[in-house]
Amino acid sequence: MSVEPAVPHRVCVAGASGRMGRMLIDAVRLSEDCVIAGALDVFGSPAIGLDAGAYAGLNTGVHITADVAAGLTHSQCLIDFTRPEGTMDHLRACEAQGVNLVIGTTGFSDEQKAEIAQAAKRIAIVMAPNMSVGVNVTLKLLDMAARALSTGYDIEIIEAHHRHKVDAPSGTALKMGEVVASALGRDLKDCAVYAREGVTGERDPSSIGFATIRGGDIVGDHTVLFAGTGERIEISHKASNRAGYAQGSLRAVRFLAGKTRGLYDMFDVLGLS
């Protein structure tokens, strides 16, 4: 008995000429169950009009456009790793055209997050500050560690990224802080310390500290330090390239297939909830 081939997931990629956009396009092209159906970039980009595979010397038959509605016309899902303002514009277009959305952008305001949650009543969205499977497994480990090390340990989060990153701390670092704080029954807004300078006094044992490093071409390093008396536990994730983010994004695309509404995260995608 012959088996009918699966219908591929039709994917549009935002920020098509950027490093992450190019990696996403390549991941879609190399996958067995996804195809490039659209590619978006900002007005004025020299990439407008080029084939989506041009940076890899390939011909996909899909051209990069700044017309969001046109880019989404044949797509079932948009993957967006751009900037908050761009993502919000794309969100509204996805709502209007019934296209699902995978959001890897970070740095949203509370108001923007609320708008995304409202949109999820009409389309299906996976939103996560980090799409890496490894990072999300790390988050699960942090939840377990924080519960076991709830007393007698000071918690510090150290993150490092390339010189071009515009938000700090990173969305991943903040998510790590939220996971740890929640496991301890705290609200990160009340216990986070983002800067230390001068005579700060003794460390508040209930605080969660953040340290940010920016330099070079560091893709993304994150370490959560649990510092006790006589011992330290460090849980780290280090990315050497962005391939993990791209592969995690495709898992999110597959997860959304057939869904019409709802706001999900990578724990949902990976069955870690």
Order of alpha helices (4+ residues) and beta strands (2+ residues): beta-alpha-beta-alpha-beta-alpha-beta-alpha-beta-alpha-beta-alpha-alpha-beta-beta-beta-beta-alpha-beta-alpha
